[in-house]
Amino acid sequence: MATLATKTIYIPLEGVESEHCALIVDKGLQQLRHLQSHKVELNNNRAVIVSSKLSSAVPEAVHAIRELGYGVTTIKSTFPVLEMTCASCAISVESSIKYLDGVVNASVNYASASVTVEYLPNTITPSGLKDTVQSIGYDLLIDTNENTTQTLEELHEKKFKQLKWRTIKAVLFSIPVVTIGMFFMEMPYANYIMWVLSSPVILWYGKDFFINAYKQAKHRSANMDTLVALSTGVAYVFSVFNTLFSDFWHARGIHAHVYFEAAAVVIAFILLGKLLEEKAKGNTSTAIKKLMGLQPKSVIVINTEGQHIETSIDKVNTNDVILVKPGEKIAVDGVLIDGNSYVDESMLSGEPLPVLKNEKDKVFAGTINQKGSFQFRAEKVGAETMLAQIIKMVQDAQGSKAPVQKLVDKIAGIFVPVVIGIALVAFASWVIFGGENGFTQGLIALVTVLVIACPCALGLATPTAIMVGVGKGAENGILIKDAESLEFTKNVNAIILDKTGTITQGKPVVTNTAWLENSEITKQILYSIEKQSEHPLAGAVVDHLENMSLIKISEFESITGRGAKAIANKELYYVGNRKLLQENNISISSKLLKSADPWSTEAKTVIWFANATEALAVLAIADQIKETSLEAIKQMKQLGIEVYMLTGDNEATAAAIAAQTGISDFKAEVMPEQKAAFVKSLQNEGKVVAMVGDGINDSAALAQANVSIAMGKGSDIAMDVAKMTIISSDLTKIPMAIKLSKQTVAAIRQNLFWAFIYNIIGIPIAAGVLYPFNGFLLNPMIAGAAMAFSSVSVVGNSLLLKLKK
């Protein structure tokens, strides 16, 4: 009896520093069923495993070692996969990599066309992975660098343009073929004209279906390409035979039908479906590219002699002193050592107000300096910066395994061999039991089965419903980027809302005012002082007091952390917080205090205006809740969805907004990585999570969520990462999107029913199951008509979506 050959692999260990540790690992490995033998070598710091099935033994061993609390030296990388055309391709690539010696885990994401592989670097290399993937007809891009994103974009754009022209030309050639086949079959040389016109569609524009089907056949698998190639190929070859040798059938009393129009139309429609799918893909690299664009290419480093030297970002080291000028992006993470300025940190916190930075305050890569200039000491550079970590999180989330596979491809994996089997059984049955005409009738039955089982309707079932659903969403201000997110939105049972720019307007405005004396001159002085201020809140006051007359201001002085003071009409005035007034012994009337106290409890920012002796006015500034947010949150709850709010703002402001909107679950002072972690924690509880945000700080959470929704007035990066965008930033569109998803998925299921009902009923009849009872044998032309009618049913049902509210 033959035995399987065993192989040996060395697993590099981390943290196994004593005989006791080695003994623990040894005992842990003893329990693994796929190991023939093993030993732990403390001197070489490795575990040696021997097995005849390393594809199972290696992952088991690595998992067991980690469960014991020790580490294993592995590399986890994500590589773009080229030439995949369906979910079955993704499964083939994943399976081929998982069975390689030294691979711990592999996961292919068809939506992002990438594979994430964890492997033992001493056993397998990226080149070995690439060779394996190439051997089954695909390719792996392993030379990843800063130009990889651009390369992928160029490949996607080139592929889309080629597919677009192939589809257009296939449709143009198919139209006259269908016209002749349906209305002018008796015209001279009709068959030859259809042959000439359909040949480019089948043999050139549809050649990829045949090539991919051949690749699948070589590896004993089948997908949608197999069904398309087989049905159109048989119909085409059968039609060519009937055109050239029509007397063969006439001599046997059978009319020689041709099916050029069926073959051509199938190719044209399936190409159209592929075009729609390709258009929805490829946005991943754009989001990553824009995130990377937040980091400047060069910086000014101040050396020990005080010289200013411009250098590239990759040459910056920890402890380098870097100069940041007004309007520049901060290159790396560090701590401010000289100067002060306001820094726009909205890409991290999502909050619209720039943050004042003084000495010893931390600054982060990708944030934008405002008007001041300062020096800071680099603490984290390269991959250690917060911006780099956000980029990494987005890449990981986008490259993870998609939760929903393509339904049609799954069905086709079973449908194809079943249809082929039925066709062959029908042919063999006729040859054996059909008498003198058994062969010819069997051949016709075989072709009829394959024609009626043509996947035209199956190929149209999802794309047509998605087309109408996406179009209807666009009409209502909901931009949907791919079919998967539209299909999956109906399952959402938890929604996370960012606060600033999502629930609120995202811009500070004056909400309340109280004046000691409501005089025009007092307002003009306040307006004129705030006009000169660089503070972000000053802009809200200026906007509130718009079109006021300017008064000459002198000796304007900004007081850090307090406000500002200036001379107007030979009198000293102050604008700022209450501490500024207290420090200058300025009295506040009970009237103004009575107005200001409630505003503070509502988490609004209170600004005081005073002369040298008394407060003249008090103003409240806040980021107001959108008018539609309350209704939207109410509708979400009515749909049975749990609503959460996350914000980088302080606890008091978050609590106030949550109370006003009726949200009981919220978290304040949340950083980007914490948002993504919160999404993941809900997913671990079994929830289907939708993330709604508008800023760069939301991008990692958007990428992690099952359904990602961006506000149209937010950042470009949030919209690139998200699969849905609400153009108006109106939250009431989200319940609409959920209802639209439910309607679209219902239409898809109905379409699949219509696509298969003809096959379920027609295939047995086409095979001749009724012939022994009533002598009925389905005419191939009727089979073709049934196939065409199934397509019409599918398209018509999809169009009904337009009529639904």
C-alpha positions in Angstrom: 0.0 0.0 0.0 1.5 3.3 -1.1 2.1 6.0 1.5 2.2 9.7 1.0 5.7 11.3 1.0 6.4 13.4 4.1 8.1 16.8 4.1 9.9 18.9 6.7 9.4 22.5 7.5 11.1 24.8 10.0 8.9 27.2 11.9 10.9 30.2 13.4 9.9 30.8 17.0 9.7 34.0 19.1 9.8 34.1 22.9 10.9 30.5 23.4 13.9 31.2 25.6 14.2 28.3 28.0 13.9 24.5 28.2 10.6 25.0 30.0 9.2 27.1 27.1 10.4 24.5 24.6 8.7 21.8 26.6 5.4 23.7 26.6 5.6 24.2 22.8 6.5 20.5 22.3 3.5 19.3 24.3 1.2 21.7 22.4 2.4 20.3 19.0 1.8 16.7 20.2 -2.0 17.2 19.9 -1.9 18.1 16.2 -3.4 15.4 14.0 -1.6 16.3 10.7 1.9 15.9 12.2 3.9 12.7 11.7 6.6 14.0 14.0 8.1 17.2 15.4 10.7 18.6 17.7 11.6 22.0 19.2 15.2 23.1 18.8 16.0 25.8 21.4 19.4 26.5 20.0 18.1 27.3 16.6 14.9 28.9 18.0 12.7 26.9 15.8 10.1 24.1 15.6 10.7 21.3 13.1 7.5 19.7 11.8 7.2 16.6 9.6 4.0 15.9 7.7 2.6 14.5 4.5 0.0 17.3 4.5 1.8 20.6 5.2 -1.1 22.7 3.9 -3.0 21.7 7.0 -0.1 21.1 9.3 1.6 24.5 9.0 -1.5 26.6 9.9 -2.4 24.2 12.7 1.2 24.4 14.2 1.4 28.2 13.9 -2.1 28.6 15.6 -1.1 26.1 18.3 2.1 28.0 19.1 0.4 31.3 19.3 -2.4 29.9 21.5 0.4 28.9 23.9 1.5 32.5 24.1 4.6 32.4 21.9 5.3 34.0 18.6 6.0 32.8 15.1 8.1 34.8 12.6 5.8 35.2 9.6 5.2 37.8 6.9 1.7 39.1 6.1 1.5 40.8 2.7 -1.3 41.9 0.3 -0.7 41.5 -3.4 -2.9 42.7 -6.3 -4.3 39.7 -8.4 -4.7 40.2 -12.1 -7.0 38.5 -14.7 -9.8 37.4 -12.2 -13.2 37.6 -13.9 -15.6 36.1 -11.3 -15.9 34.9 -7.7 -14.9 31.4 -8.9 -11.6 32.8 -10.1 -11.0 34.2 -6.6 -11.7 30.7 -5.1 -9.3 29.1 -7.5 -6.5 31.6 -6.6 -7.1 31.2 -2.9 -7.1 27.4 -3.0 -3.9 27.3 -5.0 -2.0 29.5 -2.6 -3.4 27.8 0.6 -2.0 24.5 -0.5 1.6 25.8 -0.8 4.1 24.6 1.7 4.8 27.4 4.2 1.6 29.3 3.8 -0.2 30.0 7.0 -3.3 31.6 5.6 -4.5 33.1 2.3 -7.7 35.2 1.6 -8.6 36.5 -1.8 -10.9 39.6 -2.0 -12.5 39.6 -5.5 -14.0 43.1 -5.0 -10.6 44.7 -4.4 -8.8 42.1 -6.7 -6.2 41.3 -4.0 -4.9 38.5 -1.9 -3.7 38.7 1.7 -1.1 36.0 2.4 0.6 35.1 5.7 3.6 32.9 5.1 6.9 31.6 6.5 9.6 33.6 4.8 12.2 30.8 5.2 9.9 28.4 3.2 8.0 30.3 0.5 8.7 33.6 -1.2 6.5 36.1 -3.2 8.1 34.7 -6.4 6.9 31.3 -5.5 3.4 32.6 -4.9 3.5 34.4 -8.2 4.6 31.2 -10.1 1.8 29.2 -8.6 -0.9 31.8 -9.5 0.5 32.1 -13.0 0.3 28.3 -13.4 -3.5 28.4 -13.1 -3.9 31.3 -15.6 -3.8 34.4 -13.4 -1.1 36.7 -12.2 0.2 38.3 -9.0 1.8 41.8 -8.7 4.6 41.3 -6.2 6.8 44.2 -7.0 4.8 46.6 -4.9 6.2 50.2 -4.5 5.0 53.8 -4.5 4.0 53.4 -8.2 1.9 50.3 -7.7 -1.3 52.2 -7.2 -0.7 54.1 -10.4 0.1 50.9 -12.3 -3.2 49.3 -11.1 -5.2 52.3 -12.1 -3.7 52.2 -15.5 -4.4 48.5 -15.9 -8.0 49.0 -14.7 -8.5 51.9 -17.1 -7.0 50.0 -20.0 -9.1 46.9 -19.3 -12.3 49.0 -19.0 -11.7 50.8 -22.3 -11.0 47.5 -24.1 -14.1 45.9 -22.6 -16.2 49.0 -23.4 -15.3 48.9 -27.1 -15.7 45.1 -27.3 -19.2 45.4 -25.8 -20.2 48.2 -28.2 -19.0 46.4 -31.3 -20.5 43.1 -30.1 -23.9 44.9 -29.8 -23.6 46.6 -33.2 -22.8 43.3 -34.9 -25.6 41.4 -33.0 -28.4 43.8 -33.9 -28.6 42.9 -37.7 -28.1 39.2 -36.8 -31.2 39.3 -34.6 -33.1 41.3 -37.1 -32.5 38.8 -39.9 -33.1 35.8 -37.6 -36.4 37.1 -36.4 -37.9 38.8 -39.5 -35.9 38.0 -42.6 -35.0 34.3 -42.4 -36.3 33.7 -46.0 -34.1 36.3 -47.6 -31.3 35.1 -50.0 -28.1 34.0 -48.2 -29.6 34.8 -44.8 -27.7 32.1 -43.1 -24.4 33.2 -44.7 -24.9 36.8 -43.8 -25.7 35.9 -40.1 -22.6 33.7 -40.1 -20.4 36.5 -41.3 -21.9 39.0 -38.8 -21.9 36.7 -35.8 -18.4 35.3 -36.3 -16.6 38.5 -35.0 -18.8 38.5 -31.9 -18.2 34.8 -31.1 -14.6 34.4 -32.2 -13.1 37.8 -31.3 -15.2 39.9 -29.0 -16.2 36.9 -27.0 -12.9 35.0 -27.2 -12.1 35.6 -23.5 -15.1 33.4 -22.5 -13.6 30.5 -24.4 -10.0 31.1 -23.2 -11.2 31.3 -19.6 -13.4 28.2 -20.0 -10.4 26.3 -21.3 -8.3 27.4 -18.3 -11.1 26.2 -16.0 -11.3 22.9 -17.8 -7.6 22.3 -17.4 -8.0 22.5 -13.7 -11.3 20.5 -13.6 -13.5 23.4 -12.6 -16.3 25.5 -14.2 -17.8 28.9 -13.9 -20.0 31.3 -15.8 -17.4 31.5 -18.6 -17.7 27.7 -19.1 -21.5 27.9 -19.6 -21.3 30.9 -21.9 -18.5 29.3 -24.0 -20.2 25.9 -24.2 -23.7 27.2 -25.1 -22.6 29.8 -27.6 -19.9 27.5 -29.0 -22.3 24.6 -29.6 -25.0 26.9 -31.0 -22.4 28.5 -33.3 -20.8 25.3 -34.5 -24.2 23.6 -35.0 -25.4 26.6 -37.0 -22.2 26.6 -39.2 -22.8 22.9 -39.9 -26.4 23.5 -40.8 -25.4 26.3 -43.1 -22.8 24.3 -44.9 -24.6 20.9 -44.9 -28.3 21.7 -44.7 -29.0 18.7 -47.0 -27.8 16.4 -44.2 -31.0 17.3 -42.2 -33.3 17.7 -45.2 -32.6 14.2 -46.3 -33.9 13.0 -42.9 -37.0 15.2 -43.1 -35.7 17.8 -40.6 -35.4 21.5 -41.3 -31.9 22.8 -40.6 -32.3 25.6 -38.2 -29.5 28.0 -37.3 -28.9 29.8 -34.0 -26.4 32.5 -34.9 -28.6 35.2 -33.4 -28.8 33.4 -30.1 -25.0 32.9 -29.9 -24.3 36.5 -30.8 -26.8 38.1 -28.4 -25.7 36.0 -25.5 -22.1 37.2 -25.9 -23.2 40.8 -26.3 -25.4 40.7 -23.2 -22.8 38.9 -21.0 -20.2 41.5 -22.1 -22.6 44.2 -21.0 -22.9 42.6 -17.6 -19.1 42.4 -17.3 -18.8 46.1 -18.3 -21.2 47.1 -15.5 -19.2 45.0 -13.0 -15.9 46.4 -14.1 -17.1 50.0 -13.9 -18.1 49.4 -10.2 -14.6 48.2 -9.3 -11.2 49.9 -8.9 -11.8 52.7 -6.4 -9.6 51.2 -3.7 -6.3 52.4 -5.1 -7.6 56.0 -5.5 -8.4 56.2 -1.8 -5.0 55.0 -0.8 -3.3 57.3 -3.3 -5.1 60.3 -1.8 -4.3 59.3 1.7 -0.6 59.1 0.7 -0.9 62.5 -0.9 -1.5 64.1 2.5 2.2 63.6 3.3 4.6 66.2 1.7 7.4 64.9 -0.5 10.0 67.1 1.2 10.6 69.0 4.4 13.0 71.7 5.8 15.3 70.2 8.5 17.2 72.6 10.8 20.7 71.0 11.5 22.8 71.5 14.7 24.4 74.6 13.1 21.0 76.3 12.6 21.1 75.8 8.8 17.8 75.2 6.9 18.2 72.2 4.6 15.4 70.9 2.3 15.4 67.1 2.3 13.1 64.3 1.1 10.6 62.8 3.5 12.2 59.4 3.5 15.4 60.8 4.8 13.9 62.3 8.0 15.0 60.6 11.2 13.8 60.6 14.7 14.9 63.7 16.7 15.4 65.8 13.6 14.2 69.4 14.0 11.7 70.4 11.3 10.5 73.8 10.3 6.8 74.2 9.3 5.7 77.3 7.4 2.2 78.8 7.2 -0.1 76.6 5.0 2.2 73.6 4.9 1.4 70.0 5.7 3.2 68.5 8.7 5.4 65.7 7.5 5.8 63.4 10.5 4.6 63.0 14.1 6.5 65.0 16.7 6.4 67.6 19.5 6.5 71.4 19.1 9.6 73.0 20.5 9.5 76.6 19.2 6.7 78.9 18.1 2.9 78.4 18.1 0.1 78.2 15.5 -3.3 76.8 14.8 -3.3 73.4 13.2 -6.1 71.9 11.2 -6.4 68.4 12.6 -9.8 67.5 11.0 -8.2 64.6 9.2 -7.7 63.0 12.6 -10.5 64.3 14.8 -13.1 65.3 12.2 -13.6 68.5 14.1 -13.8 71.7 12.0 -11.9 74.0 14.4 -8.1 74.2 14.1 -6.3 73.4 17.3 -3.9 75.9 19.0 -0.4 74.3 19.3 2.1 75.6 21.8 5.4 74.3 23.0 5.4 70.6 24.1 2.1 70.0 22.2 2.1 67.0 19.8 1.7 67.4 16.1 0.8 64.7 13.5 1.7 63.9 9.9 -0.9 65.0 7.3 -2.4 67.8 9.5 -2.2 71.3 8.0 -0.5 74.3 9.7 -2.5 77.6 9.5 -1.0 81.0 9.6 1.9 80.8 12.1 5.2 79.0 11.7 6.9 76.7 14.2 9.6 74.1 14.8 9.0 70.6 16.1 11.2 67.6 16.9 10.4 64.4 15.0 9.3 61.5 17.2 7.7 59.0 14.7 8.7 58.8 11.1 7.9 56.5 8.1 5.5 53.7 8.8 5.2 54.7 12.5 3.3 58.0 11.9 -0.5 58.1 12.6 -1.1 58.9 8.9 0.8 55.8 7.9 -1.2 53.7 10.4 -4.5 55.1 9.0 -3.3 54.1 5.5 -2.4 50.7 6.7 -5.9 50.2 8.4 -7.7 51.3 5.2 -5.6 48.8 3.2 -6.2 46.0 5.6 -10.0 46.6 5.8 -10.3 46.9 2.0 -8.3 43.8 1.4 -10.2 41.6 3.9 -12.5 38.8 2.7 -15.9 40.0 1.3 -18.8 38.7 3.4 -21.0 38.0 0.4 -19.9 36.0 -2.7 -21.5 36.5 -6.1 -24.7 34.5 -6.0 -24.9 33.9 -9.7 -21.4 32.4 -9.8 -22.2 30.1 -6.9 -25.3 28.8 -8.7 -23.4 28.5 -12.0 -20.8 26.3 -10.4 -23.6 23.7 -9.9 -25.7 24.6 -12.9 -23.0 24.1 -15.5 -22.1 20.5 -14.9 -25.8 19.6 -14.3 -26.8 21.1 -17.7 -23.9 19.4 -19.5 -24.8 16.1 -17.9 -28.4 16.4 -18.8 -27.5 17.3 -22.4 -25.2 14.3 -22.7 -27.6 11.9 -21.1 -30.3 13.1 -23.5 -28.1 12.6 -26.5 -27.0 9.1 -25.3 -30.6 8.1 -24.5 -31.7 9.0 -28.0 -28.8 7.2 -29.6 -29.6 4.0 -27.7 -33.3 4.1 -27.7 -34.3 6.4 -30.5 -34.2 4.0 -33.4 -33.0 4.9 -36.9 -33.3 8.7 -36.3 -31.9 8.4 -32.8 -28.6 10.1 -33.6 -30.0 13.1 -35.4 -32.8 13.6 -32.8 -30.3 13.1 -30.0 -28.0 15.8 -31.5 -30.9 18.2 -31.8 -32.0 17.4 -28.2 -28.4 18.1 -27.0 -28.3 21.4 -28.7 -31.8 22.3 -27.6 -30.9 21.6 -24.0 -27.8 23.8 -24.2 -29.7 26.6 -26.0 -32.6 26.7 -23.6 -30.1 26.6 -20.7 -28.3 29.5 -22.1 -27.3 31.9 -19.3 -28.5 35.1 -20.9 -31.2 35.7 -18.4 -28.9 34.4 -15.6 -26.3 36.9 -16.7 -28.9 39.7 -16.8 -30.7 38.9 -13.5 -28.4 40.8 -11.2 -27.0 43.6 -13.5 -30.3 44.9 -14.8 -31.8 45.1 -11.3 -28.6 46.8 -10.1 -28.7 49.2 -13.0 -32.2 50.3 -12.2 -31.6 50.4 -8.4 -28.4 52.5 -8.8 -30.2 54.8 -11.2 -33.1 55.3 -8.9 -30.7 55.9 -6.0 -29.0 58.6 -8.1 -32.3 60.3 -8.9 -32.8 60.6 -5.1 -29.3 61.9 -4.4 -27.8 58.5 -3.3 -24.6 57.5 -5.2 -24.0 53.8 -5.0 -20.5 52.5 -6.2 -21.0 48.8 -6.4 -23.6 46.0 -6.5 -22.4 44.3 -3.3 -23.0 47.3 -1.1 -26.5 47.8 -2.6 -27.3 44.1 -2.0 -25.9 44.1 1.5 -27.4 47.3 2.9 -30.7 45.6 3.6 -29.0 43.5 6.3 -27.8 46.5 8.3 -28.9 46.4 11.9 -26.4 48.8 13.4 -25.5 52.3 12.2 -22.6 54.4 13.4 -22.9 58.1 12.8 -20.0 60.6 12.9 -21.0 63.8 14.7 -19.3 66.7 12.9 -20.5 67.2 9.3 -22.8 64.1 9.5 -25.3 64.8 12.3 -24.3 68.4 12.6 -23.5 71.1 9.9 -19.8 70.8 10.4 -19.3 74.6 10.7 -19.3 76.7 13.8 -22.1 79.4 13.8 -23.4 81.9 16.3 -26.5 80.4 17.8 -27.4 82.9 20.6 -26.5 86.5 21.5 -27.3 88.8 24.4 -26.3 92.5 24.4 -26.1 94.9 27.4 -27.1 97.7 24.9 -28.1 96.6 21.5 -26.4 99.6 19.7 -25.1 99.6 16.2 -21.8 101.1 17.2 -21.1 98.2 19.7 -21.7 95.6 17.0 -19.5 97.5 14.5 -16.6 97.5 17.0 -17.0 93.8 17.7 -17.2 93.1 13.9 -14.1 95.2 13.2 -12.0 93.5 15.9 -13.0 89.9 14.9 -12.3 90.8 11.2 -8.6 91.1 12.2 -8.5 88.0 14.3 -7.1 84.7 12.9 -9.0 82.6 15.4 -11.5 80.1 13.8 -14.3 81.3 16.1 -13.9 84.8 14.9 -15.1 83.8 11.5 -18.4 82.7 13.0 -18.9 86.1 14.6 -17.9 87.9 11.4 -20.4 85.8 9.4 -23.1 86.5 12.0 -22.5 90.3 11.9 -22.1 90.4 8.1 -22.3 93.6 6.2 -21.5 95.8 9.2 -19.4 99.0 8.7 -15.8 98.7 9.6 -14.3 100.9 12.3 -10.6 101.7 12.5 -8.8 99.3 14.9 -5.4 99.9 16.4 -3.0 98.0 18.6 -4.7 94.7 17.9 -3.1 91.9 20.1 -4.0 88.2 20.1 -3.8 86.7 23.6 -3.0 83.0 23.4 -5.6 80.8 25.0 -7.8 83.8 26.0 -8.9 85.9 23.0 -7.8 89.3 21.8 -7.8 93.0 22.6 -7.7 96.2 20.6 -8.2 100.0 20.6 -11.3 101.4 18.9 -12.4 105.0 19.1 -9.6 105.6 21.6 -11.1 103.0 24.0 -9.8 99.5 24.9 -11.9 96.4 24.1 -11.6 92.7 24.8 -13.0 89.7 22.9 -12.5 86.2 24.4 -13.4 83.7 27.1 -14.6 84.5 30.6 -11.1 84.0 32.0 -9.9 87.0 29.9 -12.5 89.2 31.6 -11.7 87.9 35.1 -7.9 88.6 34.6 -8.7 92.2 33.7 -11.2 92.8 36.5 -14.1 93.4 34.1 -17.5 93.2 35.6 -20.4 91.1 34.1 -24.0 92.0 34.6 -26.5 89.6 36.0 -28.5 90.0 32.7 -25.6 88.6 30.6 -24.7 85.9 33.2 -28.3 84.7 33.2 -28.1 84.3 29.4 -24.6 82.7 29.3 -25.0 80.0 32.0 -27.6 77.8 30.1 -25.5 78.0 26.9 -22.5 76.6 28.7 -24.5 73.6 30.0 -25.5 73.0 26.3 -21.8 72.5 25.5 -21.7 75.7 23.4 -18.6 77.9 23.2 -19.3 81.2 25.0 -17.6 84.4 23.7 -17.5 87.6 25.7 -17.2 91.2 24.4 -16.2 93.9 26.8 -14.7 97.4 27.2 -12.1 98.2 29.9 -14.7 98.0 32.7 -17.8 95.9 31.8 -19.0 93.2 29.6 -21.1 94.5 26.7 -22.2 91.3 25.0 -22.1 87.5 25.2 -22.4 85.2 22.2 -22.8 81.4 22.0 -21.1 79.5 19.2 -21.9 75.9 18.2 -21.9 73.4 15.4 -25.7 73.1 14.8 -27.6 69.9 14.3 -28.9 69.5 10.7 -32.7 70.0 10.4 -33.1 66.5 9.0 -30.9 64.6 11.5 -33.6 64.1 14.1 -36.1 62.7 11.6 -33.5 60.5 10.0 -32.4 59.0 13.4 -36.1 58.4 14.2 -36.6 56.5 10.9 -33.6 54.4 11.5 -34.9 53.3 14.9 -38.3 52.5 13.4 -36.5 50.2 11.0 -35.2 48.3 14.0 -31.6 49.6 13.6 -29.4 50.4 16.6 -27.9 53.9 16.2 -24.5 54.9 17.6 -22.6 58.2 17.6 -18.7 58.5 17.5 -16.9 61.8 17.7 -13.5 63.3 18.4 -15.2 66.1 20.3 -15.2 66.4 24.1 -17.6 64.5 26.3 -19.9 67.4 27.2 -20.5 68.4 23.6 -21.1 64.8 22.6 -23.6 64.3 25.4 -25.5 67.4 24.4 -25.8 66.4 20.8 -26.7 62.8 21.7 -29.5 64.1 24.1 -30.9 66.4 21.4 -31.0 63.7 18.8 -32.2 60.8 21.0 -29.0 58.7 20.6 -28.4 56.7 23.8 -25.1 55.1 22.7 -22.2 57.4 22.0 -18.5 57.7 22.5 -16.5 61.0 22.7 -12.8 61.9 22.1 -12.4 59.0 19.7 -9.4 58.8 17.4 -9.5 57.2 13.9 -8.1 53.8 14.9 -10.6 53.7 17.8 -13.5 54.2 15.4 -12.4 51.3 13.2 -11.9 49.2 16.3 -15.5 50.0 17.5 -16.9 49.0 14.1 -15.0 45.7 14.4 -16.2 45.1 18.0 -19.9 45.4 16.8 -19.1 43.0 13.9 -17.7 40.5 16.4 -21.0 40.7 18.2 -22.7 39.5 15.0 -24.0 42.9 13.9 -24.1 44.1 10.3 -22.6 47.6 10.6 -23.0 50.7 8.5 -20.6 53.5 9.1 -21.6 57.1 8.1 -18.9 59.8 8.0 -17.5 62.7 6.1 -13.9 63.1 7.1 -10.5 61.6 6.5 -10.6 60.5 10.1 -13.5 58.3 9.3 -11.8 56.5 6.3 -10.5 53.5 8.3 -13.9 52.9 10.0 -15.6 53.3 6.6 -13.3 50.7 5.1 -13.9 48.3 8.0 -17.7 48.6 8.0 -19.9 46.2 6.1 -21.6 49.1 4.5 -19.8 52.5 4.2 -21.7 55.7 3.6 -20.0 59.1 3.0 -21.5 62.6 3.2 -21.2 64.4 -0.2 -20.0 67.7 1.5 -17.2 65.8 3.3 -13.7 64.9 2.2 -12.8 63.3 -1.1 -11.0 60.5 0.6 -14.1 59.5 2.7 -16.1 59.4 -0.5 -13.5 57.3 -2.3 -13.4 54.7 0.5 -17.2 54.6 1.0 -19.4 52.5 -1.2 -22.3 55.0 -0.9 -22.3 58.8 -1.0 -25.2 61.0 0.1 -24.8 64.0 -2.2 -26.8 66.4 -0.1 -25.4 65.1 3.2 -29.0 64.6 4.3 -29.3 61.7 6.8 -32.9 60.9 5.8 -31.4 59.4 2.6 -30.0 56.5 4.6 -33.3 54.9 5.5 -34.2 55.5 1.8 -31.1 53.6 0.8 -32.0 50.7 3.1 -35.5 50.5 1.5 -34.0 50.7 -2.0 -31.7 47.8 -1.1 -34.6 45.7 0.0 -36.5 46.4 -3.2 -33.5 45.7 -5.4 -32.6 42.4 -3.7 -36.2 41.3 -4.0 -36.1 42.1 -7.7 -32.8 40.2 -8.1 -34.3 37.1 -6.4 -37.4 37.4 -8.7 -35.1 37.7 -11.7 -33.2 34.6 -10.7 -36.5 32.8 -10.4 -37.5 33.7 -13.9 -34.0 32.9 -15.2 -34.3 29.4 -13.8 -38.0 28.5 -14.2 -37.6 28.2 -17.9 -34.6 25.9 -17.4 -36.4 23.8 -14.8 -39.4 23.3 -17.0 -37.8 23.6 -20.4 -34.6 21.4 -20.0 -36.5 18.1 -19.3 -38.9 18.9 -22.2 -35.9 19.8 -24.5 -34.3 16.5 -23.6 -37.4 14.7 -24.8 -39.0 13.6 -21.6 -42.5 14.0 -23.1 -41.8 12.2 -26.3 -42.6 8.7 -25.0 -46.1 9.9 -23.8 -47.3 12.2 -26.5 -44.6 12.3 -29.2 -43.7 15.9 -28.4 -40.1 16.9 -29.0 -39.3 20.6 -28.4 -38.2 22.5 -31.4 -34.9 24.3 -30.9 -36.5 27.5 -32.2 -39.0 27.3 -29.5 -36.2 26.7 -27.0 -34.5 29.9 -28.3 -37.7 31.8 -28.0 -38.1 30.6 -24.4 -34.6 31.7 -23.6 -35.3 35.1 -25.2 -38.6 35.5 -23.3 -36.8 34.7 -20.0 -34.5 37.6 -20.7 -37.4 39.9 -21.5 -39.1 38.8 -18.2 -35.9 39.6 -16.3 -35.4 43.0 -17.8 -39.1 43.9 -17.5 -39.2 42.9 -13.8 -36.1 45.1 -13.2 -37.8 48.0 -14.8 -40.7 47.7 -12.4 -38.3 49.0 -9.7 -38.7 52.5 -11.2 -42.4 52.5 -10.4 -41.9 51.6 -6.7 -41.7 54.4 -4.0 
